[in-house]
């Protein structure tokens, strides 16, 4: 807000006819130009917090994905001996069948 003089003028006309509590609250609107910097700072803090929350969600998502991949790698590494054993058995069986064919 750049020019609150119309609001201020109206406020000055009615401030003596309204309760003090209402007058105090309306005074902020009448002199809103003085609140521009604190409001801008508050808006920036809100934007920063929203960005931080979004960034944290992304970090959590990447951590979760990393854990999933790590579990898959561990599973595959743990299965390796069984797979190698099965391959060796199949190779022996193939050799035995090849001998029988001769």
Backbone torsions as a table, in degrees:
resi	resn	phi	psi	omega
1	UNK	NA	124.7	-175.8
2	UNK	-95.7	-39.2	-174.9
3	UNK	-137.1	105.6	-179.8
4	UNK	-102.5	17.0	-177.0
5	UNK	-59.4	-38.8	176.6
6	UNK	-62.4	-38.8	178.2
7	UNK	-66.7	-42.7	-179.6
8	UNK	-62.5	-42.4	179.9
9	UNK	-61.6	-46.2	178.7
10	UNK	-63.6	-42.5	178.6
11	UNK	-59.2	-46.2	-179.2
12	UNK	-63.6	-28.9	178.7
13	UNK	-72.6	-34.7	-173.5
14	UNK	-104.8	-9.3	-171.1
15	UNK	-63.0	-28.4	179.6
16	UNK	-80.6	-12.5	-176.7
17	UNK	-103.7	0.3	-178.4
18	UNK	-118.1	157.8	179.3
19	UNK	-59.5	153.1	-178.2
20	UNK	-58.6	-40.0	-179.4
21	UNK	-61.8	-43.8	178.4
22	UNK	-67.1	-42.0	179.2
23	UNK	-59.9	-41.6	179.4
24	UNK	-62.5	-44.7	-179.6
25	UNK	-68.0	-40.1	178.5
26	UNK	-70.0	-25.3	178.4
27	UNK	-59.5	-34.3	177.4
28	UNK	-62.2	-40.8	178.9
29	UNK	-69.0	-38.0	-178.2
30	UNK	-66.5	-31.3	-178.0
31	UNK	-116.8	41.5	-173.8
32	UNK	-66.0	-24.5	-179.3
33	UNK	-57.5	-34.0	180.0
34	UNK	-70.7	-14.5	-179.1
35	UNK	-96.6	0.0	-174.6
36	UNK	-60.4	-46.5	-178.2
37	UNK	-67.0	-48.7	177.6
38	UNK	-60.7	-36.6	178.9
39	UNK	-66.6	-42.6	178.0
40	UNK	-60.7	-42.2	178.9
41	UNK	-64.8	-42.5	179.1
42	UNK	-63.3	-41.8	177.8
43	UNK	-62.3	-40.2	179.1
44	UNK	-65.3	-40.7	177.8
45	UNK	-63.0	-40.3	178.1
46	UNK	-63.3	-42.6	178.7
47	UNK	-64.5	-41.2	179.3
48	UNK	-62.9	-42.4	179.7
49	UNK	-65.7	-39.7	177.6
50	UNK	-62.8	-41.7	178.5
51	UNK	-65.1	-41.0	178.3
52	UNK	-63.3	-40.5	178.4
53	UNK	-63.3	-42.2	179.1
54	UNK	-64.8	-43.3	179.1
55	UNK	-62.4	-41.8	179.8
56	UNK	-64.4	-38.4	176.7
57	UNK	-61.9	-40.9	178.5
58	UNK	-64.8	-42.8	179.1
59	UNK	-60.7	-45.5	179.2
60	UNK	-61.9	-39.8	178.7
61	UNK	-63.4	-44.5	179.3
62	UNK	-65.0	-38.1	177.9
63	UNK	-63.1	-43.6	179.4
64	UNK	-61.7	-45.7	179.6
65	UNK	-62.3	-41.1	179.1
66	UNK	-61.6	-42.3	178.2
67	UNK	-63.4	-41.2	178.2
68	UNK	-60.9	-46.0	-179.9
69	UNK	-64.2	-40.9	179.2
70	UNK	-61.2	-42.1	178.1
71	UNK	-64.1	-40.0	178.0
72	UNK	-63.8	-42.8	178.8
73	UNK	-61.7	-46.3	178.7
74	UNK	-60.4	-41.7	178.6
75	UNK	-60.0	-46.8	-179.3
76	UNK	-65.2	-40.0	178.6
77	UNK	-65.5	-37.6	179.4
78	UNK	-71.5	-27.5	179.0
79	UNK	-80.9	-18.1	-174.9
80	UNK	-53.0	-49.7	-179.1
81	UNK	-58.3	-40.0	178.9
82	UNK	-64.6	-41.0	-179.0
83	UNK	-66.7	-45.2	179.2
84	UNK	-61.7	-42.3	178.4
85	UNK	-61.8	-42.8	179.4
86	UNK	-64.7	-39.8	178.4
87	UNK	-63.6	-44.2	179.4
88	UNK	-62.0	-42.4	178.3
89	UNK	-62.0	-42.4	179.9
90	UNK	-65.4	-38.1	177.8
91	UNK	-64.2	-43.5	178.2
92	UNK	-62.6	-42.5	-179.8
93	UNK	-64.2	-40.8	178.0
94	UNK	-62.5	-42.0	178.7
95	UNK	-62.0	-43.6	178.7
96	UNK	-62.2	-42.2	179.6
97	UNK	-67.7	-35.5	178.4
98	UNK	-65.4	-38.9	177.9
99	UNK	-65.4	-40.3	-179.6
100	UNK	-66.1	-31.2	-179.1
101	UNK	-71.1	-24.4	-177.0
102	UNK	-78.5	NA	NA
